[in-house]
Amino acid sequence: MGSSESPKGTEARKPSSRLTESGVRANFSLPTAPTRGSEKPKKHKKKRNQRTRERIKEFGTFLQKWRLDHDKEQEDVAKKMRLMQSRISQLEAGWIPALSETSLAKLADAYDGDLKLFRAKYLGARFALPSVVQDLLQRDVLDVDGLAKWERDLPQESALWIVAPNFVDTEPQHRNIRDAVVALLQKGCTVTYFIREEDVGLNSKFARLLTFFRGSDALKGCTGEVRWYLLEPREIRLMVTSFVIAHPDVLLRDARAPKLQGYLVISADGKPTYGIDMGFEDLKGCVFSLVTLIGEKDAAEQLVDTPGDGVFSVLDRRLVRKRSLLFRSATGEKI
């Protein structure tokens, strides 16, 4: 009756404690697991899901506006997607599940929209992405091999501008870029480099590239041309990254320039890694900036063929700002 033993099971529930050196009793037991109804993570998850639903309504609003701007009815979209009209109404009201790439493609097709745009709007709403990131998601992204293939596939007699403050075309791991330029020269294209002044001196990277071009059997008798403009330090500061632009000359003849295309080159550890498709306005700004730069340099010196092996001459940095390498003379002979 006067036993001090605890009831069965009570001991297991006692906190595990001991006296510390200071005489304070410290508790070292594990915290009791909360009941199912009081789990804080689930409350946080509920709030997070609610915020996601609120954001995703933006995509529903985008779908509705796109449909109305293109004079389409919900019945038209539902029929194309083989869904009930009520389901389309739910989508436009913001009741949107997690969409796979396949589902996004079907949705874009049903609304007669562009998949890249729809993907960017959906991901932007779902993950609260800033407009700058959404804009990038709408563009093509190519790796280095993809960039090289894009260059090789340009049509005959195209013009290609390569702005390369960090010139790497002669490095072994980027041989595919150099080979793409060779393919363009074989098709009679004009390739223009914009490079740093130090990259064109004796034994420089660009001089080694020109040596390769001159000695390449693949380029004997070809009708292509390599041009280059030297960027002064103040000009390099304005061009903090590399990019390539195809058909820049078209913009000077047609303000809409349907063929104008280019990629901003993203580098990691100083090496090109990806190319992001440049928007038309960005391309137009770059082309006009470079046209101004070319005009200034051409006005400073109207250059003719460099005497002797002047490709490897030490250049007068105060005067010489452009060089040109032709593979055929005016009479068609190999230079």
Buried (B, 14 or more C-beta within 10 A) or exposed (E): EEEEEEEEEEEEEEEEEEEEEEEEEEEEEEEEEEEEEEEEEEEEEEEEEEEBEEBBBBBBBBBBEBBEEEEBEBEBBBEBBEBEBEBBBBBBEBEBEEBEEEBBBBBBBBBEBEBBBBBBBBBBBBEEBEEEEBEBBBBEEBEBEBBBEBBBEBEEEBBBBBBBBBBBBBEEEBEBBBBBBBBBBBBBBBBBBBBBBEBBBEEBBBBEBBBBBBEBEEBEEBBBBBBBBBBEEEBBEEBEEBBBBBBBBBBEEEEEBEBBBBBBBBEEEEEBEBBBBBBBEEBBEBBEBBBEBBEEBEEEEEBEEBEEEEBBBEBEEEEBBBBBBBBBEEEEEEE
